[in-house]
Amino acid sequence: MDLVAWMEQWNMFPEPGGTVLCAVSGGRDSMCLLHYLAALSSKRDFRVAAAHLNHGMRPTAQRDETLVRRFCEEHDIPFYAGHERVYDRAREWNLSVEETGRRLRYEFLGRTADAIGASRIATAHHMGDQAETVVLNLLRGTGPEGLGGIPPVRGRLIRPLLNTDRAEIQAYVSKNGLATVEDETNLDLSYARNRLRLVIWPELETINGAARENVARAAAIVRRESAYLDELASSYLPDQGTAVDCEAVMAAPEVLRARLLRLLIDRLGCGKKDFGLVHLTALERLCRTGGMLDLPDRVRAVCRDGVLTLERTPSAVPEETILAEDCPVTWGDYTICLRRPEGDNAPELIRIRPGSKVAVRTWRSGDRLTLPGSRGARSLKRLFADAGVDPVLRDRTPVLCVDDRAVAAYGIGIDVSDLTPEDGETLVIEWRQINGEDGEHDA
């Protein structure tokens, strides 16, 4: 199995000396990917770390974590574990268990990557996953974006195995004698993906034995053509901002209008899954009639004097809130809790000295952080700008402070002096955006 050409084609390698955080469940695919990246790392001058989220949904969940932890210890790979209560979160967010688990997994990977300074996050999606995703999206009535399936790269997320089939992965696992675990829920036919994989796909392969490969190849064609159509649609938009002349929208070919409106929405950083064809059609109608329209994720569309403007209606700026251990608080659009770590090497660990006042608040002009791997302290304002945080959203981004000194900011990181001081109690910052955008829409 040789993934180098594929990884080079999609620019998956980090800068020399950089870190790739590998998502590892303990299953065959992720153990294959972790072993391969670890073996390749010295040749390509990068470091590998492993992240495992224990959902606690099965009696064997701890077995999976233990297997990955031991493998990492044996191969000197930094290991980071997280623990979640998926069923509780599913009820809290009013989402399916599958969707909740997916969101929590990507949030955990993002937080861990931020904490250790990883520039790439590798997941073990392979050719079979790609083909299944395309078919499931087709059954849901998707457009070209969904038919394009899982992209090889999205931001810092990379899929080194996406062009590799299951048989090749299994051969690599067997050749290298890798221990793996099997998630029992993969056999549960109440899940649509499992029914497709175990029942329907074998029938499809009686029609064409290369069905998975062919669907994956079709997805790659759709992605290329969709990217070209995005370029055409974007030519009707201004270079920046979320306002566009209605004449420009209506001058675009009808087939491109929904696409250019989606691109305009994307500039707000909203969750793509919240916006469907019905919303894009309503926006196009607004360009003809004028007026105002409220859309999902606090998006408001205003059409006045021939200009369509999209804006995110802000939630109220929260006041400073004191934090106590194991006492979750809701602060604006976030839930925040300090808790004791449930495993070794948990991400986002800080040490807080007894008697300190711990609070969450908005940023202040004098706030500065020294992030891991940086050359020194930088203003939080500059760090927000470098991270691309919209100025309006900065005032609603939680900043953790100890005795009135900023020590961490959501999506930015933790000051190195608060990661390993000589004394104090070790706690984990557990914060997440309520119904926030996690950037992922596949399996």
RAMO-V644001 format. One record per pair of residues at least 24 apart in sequence whose ideal C-beta (glycine too) atoms are under 10 Angstrom apart, sorted by the first residue. I is the first residue (numbers start at 1). J is the second residue. Records with the same first field share a line. If there is no record, write none. Layout:
I: J, J
This chain:
1: 32, 36, 161, 164, 168, 169, 171, 172, 173, 175, 176
2: 36, 40, 164, 168
3: 33, 36, 37, 40, 160, 161, 162, 163, 164
4: 40, 43, 44, 160
5: 163
6: 152, 159, 160, 161, 162, 163, 164
7: 37, 40, 44, 120, 122, 152, 153, 158, 159, 160, 163
8: 44
9: 152, 153, 163
10: 151, 152, 153, 158, 159, 160, 162, 163
11: 120, 152, 153, 158
12: 120, 122, 152, 153, 157, 158, 159, 160
13: 40, 44, 45, 46, 119, 120, 158, 160
14: 41, 44, 45, 46, 47, 118, 119, 120, 156, 158
15: 45, 46, 119, 120
16: 44, 45, 46
17: 45, 46, 47, 373
18: 44, 45, 46, 47, 117, 118, 119, 120, 373
19: 46, 47, 48, 49, 78, 113, 116, 117, 118, 119, 120, 121, 373
20: 44, 46, 47, 48, 49, 50, 113, 118, 119, 120, 121, 122, 156, 158, 160
21: 47, 48, 49, 50, 51, 78, 80, 109, 110, 112, 113, 114, 115, 116, 117, 118, 119, 120, 121, 122, 123, 156, 347
22: 48, 49, 50, 51, 52, 68, 72, 77, 109, 118, 120, 121, 122, 123, 124, 158, 160
23: 50, 51, 52, 53, 105, 106, 108, 109, 112, 121, 122, 123, 124, 125, 157
24: 49, 50, 51, 52, 53, 64, 65, 67, 68, 69, 71, 72, 77, 79, 80, 122, 123, 124
25: 52, 53, 54, 55, 64, 65, 67, 68, 105, 123, 124, 180, 181, 183
26: 52, 60, 61, 63, 64, 65, 66, 67, 68, 69, 71, 179, 180, 181, 182, 183
27: 64, 67, 68, 124, 173, 180, 181, 182, 183, 186
28: 124, 126, 166, 169, 170, 172, 173, 174, 178, 180, 181, 182
29: 123, 124, 125, 126, 128, 129, 161, 164, 166, 169, 170, 173, 180
30: 68, 122, 123, 124, 125, 161, 180
31: 67, 68, 71, 124, 169, 172, 173, 176, 178, 179, 180, 181
32: 124, 126, 160, 161, 164, 168, 169, 170, 171, 172, 173, 176, 178, 180
33: 122, 123, 124, 125, 126, 159, 160, 161, 164, 169, 172
34: 68, 71, 72, 75, 77, 122, 124, 178
35: 71, 75, 77, 172, 173, 176, 177, 178
36: 122, 124, 160, 161, 164, 169, 172, 176
37: 77, 120, 122, 160
38: 71, 72, 75, 76, 77
39: 75, 176
40: 160
41: 77
46: 118, 119, 120
47: 77, 78, 116, 117, 118
48: 72, 75, 76, 77, 78, 118, 120, 122
49: 77, 78, 79, 80, 112, 113, 116, 117, 118, 345, 347
50: 75, 77, 78, 79, 80, 81, 112, 122, 345
51: 78, 79, 80, 81, 82, 105, 108, 109, 111, 112, 113, 116, 118, 121, 122, 345, 347
52: 79, 80, 81, 82, 83, 105, 108, 112, 343
53: 80, 81, 82, 83, 84, 86, 101, 104, 105, 106, 107, 108, 109, 112
54: 81, 82, 83, 84, 86, 108, 342, 343
55: 82, 83, 84, 85, 86, 87, 89, 97, 100, 101, 104, 105, 183, 185
56: 83, 84, 85, 86, 87, 88, 342
57: 84, 85, 86, 87, 97, 101, 183, 185
58: 183, 184, 185
59: 184
60: 181, 182, 183, 184
61: 181, 183
63: 181
64: 180, 181, 182, 183
65: 181, 343
66: 181
67: 179, 180, 181
68: 179, 180, 181
69: 343, 344, 345
70: 179
71: 178, 179, 180
72: 345
73: 344
78: 116, 118, 345
79: 343, 344, 345
80: 108, 109, 111, 112, 113, 115, 116, 118, 343, 344, 345, 346, 347, 348, 349
81: 108, 112, 341, 342, 343, 344, 345, 346, 347
82: 107, 108, 109, 111, 112, 341, 342, 343, 346, 347, 348, 428, 430
83: 108, 339, 341, 342, 343, 346, 428, 430
84: 108, 430
89: 335, 432
92: 335, 434
93: 432, 434, 435
94: 435
95: 435
96: 191
97: 185, 191
98: 185, 191, 192, 193, 443
99: 273
102: 438, 440, 441, 442, 443
103: 432, 435, 436, 437, 438, 440
104: 432, 438
105: 438, 440
106: 157, 438, 439, 440
107: 431, 432, 433, 436, 438, 439, 440
108: 347, 348, 430, 432
109: 156, 157, 347, 438, 440
110: 155, 156, 157, 347, 411, 432, 438, 439, 440
111: 347, 348, 410, 411, 413, 428, 429, 430, 431, 432
112: 345, 346, 347, 348
113: 156, 157, 347
114: 347, 348, 371, 372, 387, 408, 409, 410, 411, 412, 413, 414
115: 346, 347, 348, 349, 371, 372, 408, 413, 414, 419, 429
116: 345, 347, 348, 372, 373, 413
117: 371, 372, 373, 374, 413
118: 156
119: 156, 158
120: 153, 155, 156, 157, 158, 160
121: 154, 155, 156, 157, 158
122: 156, 157, 158, 159, 160, 161
123: 150, 157, 158, 159, 160, 161, 162, 440, 442, 443
124: 159, 160, 161, 162, 164, 169
125: 149, 150, 151, 152, 157, 158, 159, 160, 161, 162, 164, 442, 443
126: 150, 159, 160, 161, 162, 163, 164, 165, 166, 168, 169, 212, 216
127: 161, 162, 163, 164, 165, 166, 167, 168, 169, 212, 213, 215, 216, 217, 219
128: 161, 164, 165, 166, 167, 169, 197, 201, 212, 213, 215, 216
129: 159, 161, 162, 166, 193, 197, 212, 216, 442, 443
130: 159, 161, 162, 163, 165, 212, 213, 215, 216, 217, 219, 220, 442, 443
131: 165, 196, 197, 201, 204, 211, 212, 213, 214, 215, 216, 217, 218, 219
132: 192, 193, 194, 196, 197, 200, 201, 212, 215, 216, 442, 443
133: 193, 196, 215, 216, 219, 441, 442, 443
134: 212, 215, 216, 218, 219, 222, 442
135: 193, 196, 200, 201, 204, 211, 212, 215, 219
136: 192, 193, 196, 442, 443
137: 219, 441, 442
138: 215
139: 192, 196
140: 192
141: 276, 277
142: 276, 277
143: 222, 226, 258, 259, 262, 276, 277, 280
144: 222, 223, 225, 226, 227, 229, 230, 259
145: 222, 223, 226, 229, 230, 259, 262, 272, 441
146: 219, 222, 226, 441, 442
147: 215, 218, 219, 221, 222, 223, 225, 226
148: 218, 219, 220, 221, 222, 223, 224, 225, 226, 227
149: 215, 216, 218, 219, 220, 222, 223, 442, 443
150: 216, 219, 223, 440, 441, 442, 443
151: 219, 220, 223, 227, 441, 442
152: 220, 223
154: 439, 440, 441, 442
155: 439, 440
156: 439
157: 439, 440, 442
159: 442
162: 216, 219, 220
163: 213, 216, 217, 220
165: 210, 212, 213, 216
166: 212
193: 443
226: 259
229: 255, 256, 259, 260
230: 256, 259, 260, 262, 263, 266
232: 256, 259, 260
233: 257, 258, 259, 260, 261, 262, 263, 264
234: 259, 260, 263, 264
235: 260
236: 260, 263, 264
237: 261, 263, 264, 267
238: 264
240: 267
241: 267, 309, 310
242: 266, 267, 268, 299, 301, 308, 309, 310, 311, 312
243: 302, 307, 308, 309, 310, 311
244: 287, 307, 308, 309, 310
245: 287, 305, 306, 307, 308
246: 284, 286, 287, 288, 289, 290, 303, 304, 305, 306, 307, 308
247: 287, 306, 307
248: 287, 306, 307, 308
249: 283, 284, 286, 287, 288, 303, 308
250: 284, 287, 288
252: 284
254: 284
257: 281, 283, 284, 287
258: 283, 284
260: 284
261: 286, 287, 301, 308, 310
264: 301, 308, 309, 310
265: 295, 296, 297, 299, 301, 310
267: 310, 390
268: 295, 297, 298, 299, 310, 311, 312, 390, 393, 437
269: 297, 312, 388, 389, 390, 393, 436, 437, 439
270: 295, 296, 297, 298, 299, 310, 312, 436, 437
271: 296, 297, 435, 436, 437, 438, 439, 441
272: 297, 437, 439, 440, 441
273: 297, 437, 438, 440, 441
274: 299, 435, 437
275: 299
283: 308, 310
284: 308
296: 435
297: 435, 436, 437
298: 333, 435
311: 392
312: 390, 392, 393
314: 392, 393, 395, 396
315: 396, 434
316: 396
317: 361, 362, 395, 396
318: 360, 361, 362, 395, 396, 398
319: 359, 360, 361, 362
320: 359, 360, 361, 362, 399, 401, 404
321: 359, 360, 361, 398
322: 357, 358, 359, 360, 361
323: 352, 357, 358, 359, 360, 400, 401, 402, 427, 429
324: 358
325: 352, 358, 425, 427
326: 427, 430
328: 430, 431
329: 359, 360, 398, 431
330: 434
331: 359, 360, 361, 362, 396, 398, 410, 431, 434
332: 360, 362, 395, 396, 397, 398, 433, 434
333: 393, 396, 397, 398, 432, 433, 434, 435, 436
334: 360, 396, 397, 398, 410, 431, 432, 433, 434, 436
335: 398, 430, 431, 432, 433, 434
336: 360, 398, 400, 410, 429, 430, 431, 432
337: 427, 428, 429, 430, 431, 432
338: 400, 425, 427, 428, 429, 430, 431
339: 427, 428, 429, 430
340: 425, 426, 427, 428
341: 426, 427, 428
342: 428
343: 428
346: 426, 427, 428, 429, 430
347: 414, 428, 429
348: 400, 408, 413, 414, 419, 427, 428, 429, 430, 431
349: 414, 418, 419, 420, 426, 427, 428, 429
350: 400, 402, 407, 408, 414, 415, 417, 418, 419, 420, 421, 424, 425, 426, 427, 428, 429
351: 402, 407, 417, 418, 419, 420, 421, 422, 423, 424, 425, 426, 427
352: 400, 402, 403, 407, 418, 421, 423, 424, 425, 426, 427
353: 402, 403, 421, 422, 423, 424, 425
354: 423, 424, 425
355: 403
356: 401, 402, 403, 405, 407, 424, 425
357: 401, 402, 403, 404
358: 400, 401, 402, 403, 407, 427
359: 399, 400, 401, 402, 403, 404
360: 398, 399, 400, 401, 408, 410, 429, 431
361: 398, 399, 400, 401, 404, 406
362: 394, 395, 396, 397, 398, 399
363: 389, 394, 395, 396, 397, 398, 399, 401, 406, 409, 412
364: 399, 401, 404, 406
366: 405, 406
367: 399, 401, 405, 406, 407, 409, 415
368: 405, 406, 415
369: 399, 406, 407, 408, 409, 412, 413, 414, 415, 416, 417, 418
370: 413, 414, 415, 416, 417, 418
371: 408, 409, 412, 413, 414, 415, 416
372: 413, 414, 415, 416, 419
373: 413, 416
374: 413, 416
377: 415, 416, 417
378: 412
380: 406, 409, 412
383: 409, 411, 412, 413
384: 409, 411, 412
386: 412
387: 411, 412, 413
397: 433
398: 429, 431, 433
400: 429, 431
410: 436
411: 436
